[in-house]
Amino acid sequence: MAAVMITFLFQFLFFVDCYAKYDPTWKSIDSRPIPSWYDESKLGIFVHWGVFSVPSYSSEWFWENWQHQKLPGIEEFMRENYKPDFTYQDFAKDFSAEFFIADQWADIFNSSGARYLVFVSKHHEGYSNYASRYSFGWNSMDVGPKRDIIGELAESIKERTNMHFGLYHSQYEWFNPLFLKDKATNLTTDDFVKFKTLPEWYEITNRYLPEILWSDGDWEGTDEYWKAKEFIAWLYNDSPVKDTIVINDRWGNGIGCKHGGFFTCGDRFNPGHLINHKWENAMTLDKYSWGYRRNARLSDYLTMDQLIETFVKTVSCGGNMLLNVGPRHDGIIDPLMQDKLAKLGQWLSVNGEAIFSTRPWTYQNDSINGDVWYTNRITEDQNIVYAISLSWPRNNSLYLHSPFPSKQTTVVSLLGYQHKLSWAPAVGQGMIISLPSLAPSELPCQWAWVFQLEGLIQKQRKEPMRMPKFNVNKPPHPHYWPDVSYT
């Protein structure tokens, strides 16, 4: 009888899940669980590519900062290098993409170990990287490459890799006449949404079947203006990707960090502690720009130590990391960026089991050793804790305060090293792990070493979960960056 009841319960839950209908309200939309593939993936690649890649100076906000903000550095750059009547649209013909080979891109991104890709279909400049029916004359088929960039890349990613394919799409456009007209009426009209933004959302979803839709440019209007809830309800109920689609939280002014799928809360969001919702750290290799910059200095890029530290802290605290690269206008991904992606993949080839499909442990950061961050893997017959040390322990001795070891059951190993490690209980609490004396060439990896702890005594955390130290009613501006070079 018990077995019959359990079977019936599983069938009922499956029926409810498969036939659940979501209403166009945040309460209903927020009740949908995020598909498990997203939480298990941990690492994605973000790609910002567009007409802004032609001037490749300052940032992807070049047009806005030139024509509207009138930043002196950009104005001087244009005066010194272009004729007086040069327009931003004139850059488009040089968005050539002659070296864009989708299969090569797919291999480069796959080498990083990332499990998903988010490609910019359209940024705030309005130029779309596909033949949009709603962007005549300002898309990659009509001007520039004369190619369906998204279509080529989506096909390669799906055929050559196991990565999930996603699309970023900006809700608004800086200088679109329809949007400026709506804005002049204080958004009491919505022609831009009805005839441009919303049709594009349906267009890219039905045509390219993305498993992530990464909305942006939402802060100019409310979710009511963008008709966000209506679109998301369709996405969850009736779209061709309704079972696997994942969305972010940028669907209207004031919605970020409150509603939607995973939270982003602002660019480079990394709270350093647990929050009570799945989140993503969207960040960049170039500290100051999402698009490619020709004049970037070596010091403007994250080092491998900085990159892996950011990744480890993100995953330890329950987030995913979305790592951005900006290709050149000709389709070349800078070798420096390629090198960092490959090295990240090498690190994951050794330590991936401490990252993928893990969950936050009772403690994220060690109570005493600030260089150590934890992840946790639970299966039917195992409960493994991973202690990730950002630096190699001095004197070949690692002190961990947070774990409660057992002399009878605790086993310690170093990922990538074939022998078990000896350890001893620490005075008071914790454990001391003894490490072998290894030459640099014998180390399993070059950054952040992972210690696998099996058979710990499980104890409950005493202090309450800490919440983010920011005002959720006024999240950080989604496009803040410390632009020290071009003001």
C-alpha positions in Angstrom: 0.0 0.0 0.0 2.8 2.4 0.9 4.5 1.8 -2.5 1.2 2.4 -4.3 0.7 5.7 -2.5 4.3 6.8 -3.2 3.8 6.0 -6.9 0.5 7.9 -7.0 2.1 10.9 -5.3 5.0 11.0 -7.8 2.5 10.7 -10.7 0.4 13.5 -9.2 3.3 15.8 -8.7 4.5 15.1 -12.3 1.0 15.9 -13.6 0.9 19.1 -11.6 4.3 20.2 -12.8 3.7 19.4 -16.5 0.3 21.0 -16.6 0.9 24.0 -14.4 -0.2 27.3 -15.9 1.4 30.5 -14.9 -0.6 33.7 -14.7 0.9 37.1 -15.7 1.5 38.1 -12.1 4.8 38.1 -10.2 3.4 35.8 -7.6 2.6 33.1 -10.2 5.7 33.7 -12.2 8.0 33.5 -9.2 6.4 30.2 -8.2 8.0 28.4 -11.1 11.2 26.5 -10.1 14.3 27.2 -12.0 15.2 24.2 -14.2 17.9 22.2 -12.4 20.4 22.4 -15.3 21.0 26.1 -14.6 22.0 25.6 -10.9 24.2 22.7 -11.8 26.0 24.5 -14.5 27.8 27.2 -12.3 29.7 28.8 -15.2 28.5 30.6 -18.3 30.2 32.7 -21.0 28.8 36.1 -21.9 29.6 37.7 -25.3 29.1 41.4 -26.1 29.5 42.0 -29.8 28.0 44.7 -32.0 28.7 48.0 -33.8 30.3 49.3 -30.6 33.1 46.7 -31.4 34.2 48.9 -34.3 35.3 52.0 -32.4 36.3 49.6 -29.6 37.1 52.5 -27.4 35.8 53.3 -23.9 33.0 50.7 -23.7 29.9 49.3 -25.3 28.1 52.5 -24.2 30.2 54.5 -26.8 27.2 55.9 -28.7 25.4 57.1 -25.6 28.5 58.5 -24.0 29.4 60.3 -27.2 26.1 61.8 -28.3 24.2 62.2 -25.1 26.6 62.2 -22.2 29.3 64.0 -24.3 32.2 62.6 -22.4 35.2 64.8 -23.2 37.5 61.8 -23.8 35.2 60.3 -26.4 34.5 63.6 -28.1 38.3 64.2 -28.4 38.7 60.7 -29.8 36.2 61.4 -32.5 37.6 64.8 -33.4 41.1 63.4 -33.8 40.2 60.3 -35.8 37.0 60.9 -37.8 35.6 63.6 -40.1 33.2 66.1 -38.6 30.0 64.7 -40.1 30.8 61.1 -39.1 27.8 59.4 -37.5 27.6 56.3 -35.3 25.7 54.5 -38.1 28.8 54.9 -40.3 30.6 52.5 -38.0 28.3 49.7 -39.0 29.8 49.1 -42.5 33.1 48.2 -40.7 31.5 45.7 -38.4 33.0 43.2 -40.8 33.2 39.8 -39.0 35.4 38.4 -41.7 37.2 36.2 -39.1 34.1 35.1 -37.3 34.0 31.3 -37.6 31.2 30.0 -35.4 32.9 26.6 -34.9 36.1 28.2 -33.7 34.1 30.3 -31.2 32.3 27.3 -30.0 35.6 25.5 -29.4 37.1 28.5 -27.6 34.1 28.9 -25.2 33.9 25.1 -24.6 37.6 25.1 -23.7 36.7 27.2 -20.6 34.6 24.4 -19.1 31.5 26.6 -19.2 28.2 24.9 -19.4 26.2 27.7 -21.0 26.5 30.7 -23.3 24.7 34.0 -23.4 25.2 36.0 -26.6 24.1 39.6 -27.1 21.3 39.6 -29.8 20.9 43.3 -29.4 22.4 45.9 -27.1 21.1 49.4 -26.3 22.4 50.7 -29.7 19.5 48.7 -31.3 21.7 46.8 -33.8 20.6 43.2 -33.9 23.0 40.3 -34.7 20.4 38.6 -36.9 18.0 39.4 -39.7 15.2 40.9 -37.5 12.0 41.8 -39.2 11.7 44.7 -36.7 15.1 46.2 -37.3 15.2 46.9 -41.0 18.5 48.3 -42.2 20.1 48.1 -38.7 21.0 44.4 -38.4 23.8 42.0 -39.3 22.1 40.8 -42.5 21.4 44.3 -43.9 24.6 46.1 -43.0 28.0 44.9 -41.8 28.7 41.1 -42.0 25.6 40.3 -44.1 25.2 37.2 -42.0 22.9 35.6 -39.4 25.4 35.8 -36.6 23.1 34.2 -34.0 22.0 31.4 -36.3 25.5 30.4 -37.1 26.7 30.5 -33.5 23.6 28.7 -32.1 24.0 25.9 -34.6 27.7 25.4 -33.7 27.2 25.6 -30.0 24.4 23.0 -30.1 26.3 20.6 -32.5 29.8 20.9 -31.2 29.3 21.3 -27.5 27.0 20.3 -24.6 26.6 24.0 -23.6 23.1 25.5 -23.3 22.6 28.4 -25.6 21.1 31.7 -24.4 20.4 35.2 -25.6 20.8 38.6 -24.1 18.3 41.2 -25.4 18.0 44.9 -24.5 14.5 46.1 -23.8 15.2 49.7 -24.9 17.3 51.5 -27.4 19.0 54.8 -26.7 17.9 56.7 -29.9 15.0 54.7 -31.3 12.4 57.3 -32.4 9.5 55.1 -31.2 11.1 54.9 -27.7 11.9 58.6 -27.6 8.2 59.3 -28.6 7.0 57.1 -25.7 9.4 58.7 -23.4 8.2 62.2 -24.3 4.7 61.1 -23.1 6.1 59.9 -19.8 5.5 56.3 -21.1 1.8 56.8 -21.3 2.1 55.5 -24.8 3.7 52.1 -25.6 4.2 52.0 -29.3 7.9 51.0 -28.9 7.0 48.0 -26.9 4.1 46.9 -29.1 5.9 47.4 -32.4 9.5 46.7 -31.5 10.5 45.2 -28.2 7.8 42.7 -27.6 7.8 41.3 -31.2 11.5 40.9 -31.0 11.2 38.8 -27.8 8.8 36.4 -29.6 11.0 36.5 -32.7 14.3 35.4 -31.1 12.5 32.8 -28.9 10.7 31.1 -31.7 13.6 31.3 -34.2 16.6 30.3 -32.0 15.1 28.3 -29.1 17.3 29.8 -26.4 17.4 28.2 -23.0 18.3 31.5 -21.3 16.7 34.9 -22.0 18.8 37.6 -20.3 16.8 40.8 -20.3 18.5 44.2 -19.8 17.8 47.9 -20.4 14.7 47.6 -18.3 15.2 50.6 -15.9 13.7 53.2 -18.3 10.2 51.8 -17.8 8.1 49.7 -15.4 7.3 46.1 -16.0 3.8 47.2 -17.0 5.2 49.4 -19.8 7.4 46.5 -21.0 4.5 44.1 -20.8 7.0 41.8 -19.1 4.6 39.6 -17.1 2.5 38.8 -20.1 5.6 37.7 -22.1 7.0 35.6 -19.3 3.7 33.9 -18.8 3.7 32.9 -22.5 7.3 31.9 -22.2 6.6 29.5 -19.3 3.2 28.2 -20.6 3.3 28.0 -24.4 6.7 28.8 -25.8 8.8 26.1 -27.5 11.3 26.3 -24.7 8.8 26.4 -21.8 10.3 23.3 -20.0 14.0 24.4 -20.0 13.9 28.2 -20.2 15.6 30.3 -17.6 15.3 34.1 -17.2 16.9 36.8 -15.1 15.4 39.6 -13.0 15.7 42.7 -15.3 12.1 43.1 -16.5 11.3 46.6 -15.3 12.4 49.4 -13.0 12.4 48.2 -9.4 12.0 44.5 -10.4 15.7 43.5 -10.1 16.5 41.5 -7.0 12.8 40.9 -6.4 11.2 39.0 -9.3 11.9 36.8 -12.2 14.3 33.8 -12.4 17.8 34.1 -11.1 18.8 37.5 -9.6 21.6 39.6 -11.0 20.9 42.7 -8.9 23.5 44.7 -10.8 26.6 44.0 -12.9 29.4 42.2 -11.1 27.1 41.3 -8.2 29.0 39.1 -5.7 27.6 39.5 -2.1 30.2 37.2 -0.5 27.6 35.3 1.5 24.4 33.4 1.1 21.2 35.0 -0.1 17.8 33.4 -0.2 17.5 33.2 -4.0 19.4 31.7 -6.9 21.7 34.5 -8.3 24.3 35.2 -11.0 27.5 37.2 -11.0 27.7 38.7 -14.5 31.2 40.0 -14.7 34.0 40.8 -17.2 37.6 39.9 -18.0 38.2 43.5 -18.8 37.5 45.4 -15.6 36.1 48.5 -17.3 34.2 47.3 -20.4 31.9 44.6 -21.7 32.9 45.3 -25.3 36.4 45.0 -26.8 38.8 47.9 -26.2 41.7 48.3 -28.5 43.6 50.4 -25.9 43.1 48.2 -22.9 46.2 47.7 -20.8 47.3 44.3 -19.4 46.5 45.5 -15.9 42.9 46.2 -17.0 42.3 42.5 -17.3 41.7 40.1 -14.3 44.6 37.9 -13.5 44.0 34.2 -13.2 44.2 34.4 -9.4 41.5 37.2 -9.4 39.3 35.3 -11.9 39.4 32.0 -10.0 38.9 33.7 -6.6 35.8 35.4 -8.0 34.5 32.1 -9.4 35.1 30.2 -6.2 33.5 32.8 -3.9 30.5 33.0 -6.3 29.8 29.2 -6.4 30.5 28.9 -2.6 27.7 31.4 -2.0 25.2 29.7 -4.3 25.7 31.8 -7.4 26.6 31.1 -11.0 29.4 33.2 -12.7 28.7 34.6 -16.2 32.1 35.5 -17.6 32.1 38.1 -20.4 34.4 38.4 -23.4 34.3 41.0 -26.1 35.4 40.0 -29.6 37.0 42.4 -32.0 34.9 43.8 -34.9 36.5 41.3 -37.3 35.4 38.3 -35.2 38.8 37.6 -33.5 38.6 36.8 -29.8 41.8 38.4 -28.4 44.4 35.7 -27.7 44.8 37.0 -24.1 41.1 36.3 -23.5 41.4 32.9 -25.2 44.3 32.1 -22.9 42.4 32.9 -19.8 39.4 30.8 -20.9 41.7 27.9 -21.6 43.4 28.2 -18.3 40.1 28.3 -16.5 39.1 25.1 -18.3 42.4 23.5 -17.2 41.6 24.4 -13.6 38.1 22.9 -13.9 39.5 19.7 -15.5 41.1 19.0 -12.1 38.7 20.6 -9.7 35.3 20.5 -11.5 33.8 18.1 -9.1 34.0 20.7 -6.4 32.1 23.2 -8.6 29.6 21.6 -10.9 26.3 20.3 -9.4 27.4 21.3 -5.9 25.5 23.4 -3.4 26.5 25.8 -0.6 27.7 24.1 2.6 26.8 25.1 6.2 29.7 27.6 6.0 30.8 29.4 2.9 34.0 31.0 4.2 36.1 29.2 6.8 35.5 30.8 10.2 39.2 31.5 10.8 41.0 30.8 7.5 39.7 33.5 5.2 41.5 32.0 2.2 39.3 28.9 2.3 35.8 28.6 0.8 33.5 25.6 0.9 31.1 23.7 -1.4 29.1 20.6 -0.8 28.0 17.5 -2.8 25.3 15.3 -1.4 24.4 12.0 -3.1 22.4 9.0 -1.8 25.4 7.5 -0.1 27.9 10.4 0.3 28.2 13.8 1.8 31.4 15.4 0.6 32.6 18.8 1.6 35.2 20.6 -0.6 37.6 23.1 1.0 39.0 25.4 -1.7 42.1 27.2 -0.6 43.0 30.2 -2.7 46.6 30.0 -1.7 48.9 27.1 -1.1 49.2 26.6 2.7 52.4 27.8 4.3 54.7 25.2 5.8 52.6 22.5 4.1 50.0 22.7 6.8 46.4 23.7 6.4 44.2 24.7 9.3 40.4 24.5 8.9 38.3 25.7 11.7 34.7 25.1 10.4 34.7 21.3 9.8 34.0 18.8 12.6 36.1 15.8 11.7 35.8 12.2 13.0 38.9 10.1 13.8 36.9 7.1 12.6 35.3 8.3 9.4 37.0 11.4 8.0 39.2 11.0 4.9 41.0 13.8 3.3 42.4 14.0 -0.2 43.7 16.7 -2.6 41.9 16.8 -6.0 44.4 15.9 -8.7 46.8 14.1 -6.3 46.5 10.4 -6.0 47.4 9.8 -2.4 45.3 10.4 0.7 46.4 13.1 3.1 47.0 12.8 6.8 45.3 15.1 9.3 44.9 15.6 13.0 42.2 17.3 15.2 43.0 20.9 16.0 43.0 22.1 19.6 39.4 23.2 20.4 37.8 22.8 17.0 38.6 22.0 13.4 41.4 20.1 11.8 45.0 20.4 10.6 45.8 18.8 7.2 49.4 17.8 6.5 50.5 18.3 2.9 53.2 16.7 1.0 56.3 18.6 -0.2 55.6 19.0 -3.9 57.7 20.8 -6.5 55.8 23.4 -8.6 55.6 20.9 -11.5 54.0 18.3 -9.2 51.1 20.5 -8.1 47.8 19.3 -9.6 47.0 22.9 -10.7 48.4 26.4 -10.5 45.6 28.2 -8.7 43.2 27.5 -5.8 43.7 23.9 -4.5 40.7 21.8 -3.5 40.7 19.5 -0.5 38.0 16.8 -0.4 36.7 16.1 3.0 34.6 12.9 3.5 33.0 11.5 6.6 32.7 14.8 8.5 30.4 15.1 11.5 27.4 17.1 10.4 26.5 19.9 12.7 24.0 22.7 12.2 25.1 26.3 11.8 24.3 28.4 14.8 24.2 31.9 13.4 21.3 32.9 11.0 21.8 33.2 7.3 23.1 36.7 6.4 21.2 38.7 3.8 22.6 41.0 1.1 24.1 44.3 2.4 22.2 46.4 -0.1 18.8 48.1 -0.4 16.7 45.8 -2.6 14.4 48.7 -3.2 17.2 50.6 -4.9 19.7 48.1 -6.4 22.9 49.2 -7.9 22.7 50.8 -11.4 23.0 47.8 -13.8 25.6 49.5 -15.9 28.0 51.1 -13.4 31.7 50.7 -14.0 34.7 52.7 -12.7 35.5 54.4 -16.0 38.8 56.0 -15.0 40.2 56.5 -18.5 37.5 58.3 -20.5 35.8 60.9 -18.4 
